[in-house]
Amino acid sequence: MSLIAPAFTIAGKDLRLEVKTRDVIASVGLFVLLVVVTASFVFPSGGEGHEGTAAGVLWMAFMFAALLGMGRSMAIEKEDACLEGLLVSPAPRESVFLGKLFSNLGFTYVVELVILPVFIVLLDLHPGAGAWVVVLSAFLGTLGIATVGTLFAVMAVNTRGREAILPLLVMPVSMPIMVAAVKVSEAGFLGTWTSSTTSWALLMVGYDALFLLVALATFQHLTEE
Amino acid sequence: MDLKTDVAQSPVLDRGPADVPSSPRRKLWGGLTIASLALLLAMAFFYAPEDANQGAAQRIFYIHVPSAWIGFLAFFVVFVGSIAFLYTGKRKWDDVAAASAEVGVIFTSAVLITGPLWGRPVWGVYWTWDPRLTSFLMLWLIYLSYLVLRGYVPEPVRRAKYAAVLGIVGFLDVPIVYLSARWWRSEHPTQFVVEGGDLPTKMLVTMLVGVAAFTFLYLYLLAVRVRVGRLRARAEEAEVAR
């Protein structure tokens, strides 16, 4: 059986659930907006080099958004033993992982794309065409965080700590992708793409590919009882 | 993959600590540790020459560098133990990985404490975002989260699997952390970091004795913690059987 088709079925299920309840988009979207607005107050805005600060604030907000969304998305599967249902279905384990990854990535990315213009206006940034670089870095960065996060969310939801433990697992491991994403986003806000930006972007691609492989290889071990 | 075989085969569950034999190697590692640590102390203070630039502060390196080496070794053992556990399902590999992570966190903490103690007199600051320092801080945080995760999963088999996945992801992350810390740092002017360079022979010999002494200490602590892990597992199983 193909890996991708069942994965899209599972992601589609999450999408239909989301269309009906609007749980994740509403809570995560409002949360990110609050983080961005709060950050605009607590950090000095404007001035030389404020693009770097802006990129940092943006990624702290994105990280929190991803963590909140992934925790919620896996908590839903925990209710009424939905995850067990997915696991006994004929879909391969890898597809279950990919399905949850697609929906986590999709929801987080949509929220990010909605918040990005607001962020650019609020923090008085003038990226011009560099905005596309930020859009790219948001995708690569969120893919990495969502890959590691989806893997760890399966673990976290089965611990005594539930979703509360998810940030403790995800944040230390995602430090490289966060740094890289901030660097590429900063380049985007400045509108200057240099050779070091290329290196950072490649580091994100490498991180995404490596942990996607690791996640696909280890996910089955997490889900067998 | 039957994870409970080694427990199920033991005839009596509540026989007590004597049932988990003390390894003879543990005593050997213990003896070698005491002897070599005493030698290291003597050499670090009386054999190794005083550094012309850094003065007595440099002598902390005979603890700092071996601790860093053991930190890496310990987390490499966690990585190997985690893969071996997922592959074989044998509980002993989880015991080894868990014990090694505990010991590794202790040594990494030692690195993070001795580093600033040296950095203050020599660099003038306790902390700088040097790639090595940054990497060790992240290493320490990753394995702290590993220990926290273990504490949050009561069921032994599930705990072992979860920890193994984090043990693998965490270790593979370390080179990327180092790379990103190096690039990150190279974009900002930072103070000159003293490189090892050519060590005088006496210093090098002392350093090697330190590495040997800490390796024995690591093996000893590992053996002790593996045994504690087995005893705890026995206690958990006895609790379940009751």
Interface residues (C-beta under 8 A of the other chain):
Chain A: V148 L151 F152 M155 N158 T159 R160 G161 I165 L168 L169 P172 V173 M175 P176 V179 A180 K183 S196 S199 W200 L203 G206 Y207 L210 F211 V214 T218 H221 L222 E224
Chain B: M1 L86 M138 L141 I142 L144 S145 V148 L149 Y152 V153 P154 R158 K161 Y162 A164 V165 L166 I168 V169 G170 L172 D173 I176 V177 L179 S180 A181 W183 W184 E187
